[in-house]
Amino acid sequence: MSSQDEQFQAAAPAPEASTADDGMTWWYRWLCRIAGVIGGLSCACAGLWNCVTINPMNIAAGVWMMLNAFVLFLCEAPFCCQFIEFANAVAARADKLRPWQKAAFYCGMAVFPVILSLTLTTLFGNAIAFATGVLYGLSALGKKGDAISYARIHQQQKQMDEEKLTGTVEGQS
């Protein structure tokens, strides 16, 4: 086995490592990945458009947006970056991150160009990248409980409150 094959196997994520502990369903994971790819496309297009100016802050925000697009593609769709040697290693490391860490990273990455240059191009260009961070943040909150368990908890709490009330009333008489 060549050293390149060994590096590829070492960089490839274990299939159960990323799916076992984060609690995301397969369709939500794909939704987050698709949002990341679309967010990368919007950042790249808006960043390129933002660089066609003479204002240095717009150029800096545009370059940052294109860097955001590259990072989004690298983390969410590494097959788009096959020409880069370390793409699989970065994607494997990004898959090991918890959803709240990805959320903080993506949202922070998307807010920075808006702070540099507050224009419609930077707002709309970073909106989907920010939404990707929001989707990962929502997955970090966990699954919503079912109505039956909430009703059971509510009923038990009602019974405990009634028992406390009747116990204090009978104790006073």
N, C-alpha and C positions, 0 to 999 in steps of 0.2 A: 504494500500500500504506500502510495507516495505521501510526502509531507503535506501536499495541498489537500488530498483526501482526508487526512487526519485533522487538518485545520477545519475543513468543512463539517466533519462529524462532531468536532468539539464545539463548533459555533452553532450547530443546529439545535433548536430548542426541543426538549423532551415533550412529546405530545400531551402527557398528563400534567406536566408542571404548570402550565399557564391556565389550564381549565379547571384544575382541581379545587383551588381555594378561593377564587374570586367570586364565584356564585353567579356569573353571567351566563345567560342562555346563549345558544349558538346564534340565534337570529339577532340578538342585541349586540353580540360581539361583531357580527358582520355589519350591522348598522353603524357601529362606531368606526369600523375600518373604512366603510364607504364614505362616511362623513369626513374622515381624515383625508382620504384621497381627493374628494371634492373640495375640501378646505385647502389642500395643497395647490390644487389647480387655481382656485380663486386667488390665493395669496401670490402665486407666481404671475398670473396675468395682471393683477392690480399692482403688484410690485414693479413689474416691467413698465406699466403705464405711468406709475409714479416717478420712475427714474427719468422720464422724458420731460425734464424741466430744468430751470437754472437755479431753483431754490435748493440750497444744500441740505436743509432739513427734510425736504421731500425725497431727495436722492437717498439720504441715509435711511429714511423709513422704507423706501422701495427696496433697497438692498437687504434690509432686515426682513422684509416680507418674503423676498426670494429665498433667504436663508431659512425662514419658517417653512416655506414650501418644501425645501430640500429635506429638512428634518422630519416633516410630516410624511413625505414619501419614504424616507429611510426607515422610520419606525412602523408605519402602518402598511406600506406596500413595498417591501424590499425587492420584490421581483422587478420593480421599475428601475432599480439601481443595480442591475446585474454587472455593470461595468466597473463598479467600485468593489474592491477586495473585501473591505471590512463591513459591507452592508449586512451580511447575515449575522455577524457578531453583534452589531448594534441592534438589529431587530430582535435577536434572542435576548439581549439585555433589556430592551424595552418591554418585551413580553413578560419579563419577570417582575416588572414594576407593579405595584398595587394600583387599582383604578384611581384612588384619590391622588396618588403621586402623578399619574399621567394627567389628571384633570388640572392640578396646580401648574404643571409644566406647560401644557398646551394653552391654558388661559393666560398665564403670565407671558408666554411667547407672543400671543396675539394682542395683548394690551400694549406692549412696548412700542410698536410702530405708531399706534394711535396717540400715545403720549408724545412721541417725537413730532408728529405732524398730524394735527386733527383736521382731516379733509374727508370728503365723502368716499374718495377712493380707498383710503386706509380703513375707514369704518366698514365699508361693504366688502373689501378684500379680506379683512380679518374676521368677519362675522361668522363664517362657517368654521373656521379654525377654532374660534372661541366656542362655538356650539359643540364642536367635538369634545372640547374640554368639559363642557357642561354635561354632555352625555356620559362621559367617564365619571364625572362627579356624582351623577344620579345613580350610576351602578354601584358606587361606593356606599351609598346609603343602604342598600340591600333591598330584598324583596318586600313587597307589601303583604301584610297578613290577610288572611281570608276573613270574611264577614262572620262566619260561624264562631271562630275562636274569639273575635272581638265581642260578639254577643254573649258568649259564655263568660268571659272575663267581666263584662259589664253586669251580668246577672249575679255573679258571685260577689261583686263589690256591693251591689244593692242589698243582697242578703246580709252581708256583714254590717252594712250601715243600719239596716233595720234591727239587727240583733243588738247592736250597740245602743240604739235609741230605746228599744224596749227594755234593755238591761238597766239603763240609767233611770228610766221612768219608774220601773218596778222597784229599784233600789231607793228612790226618793219617797215612795208611798209608805 
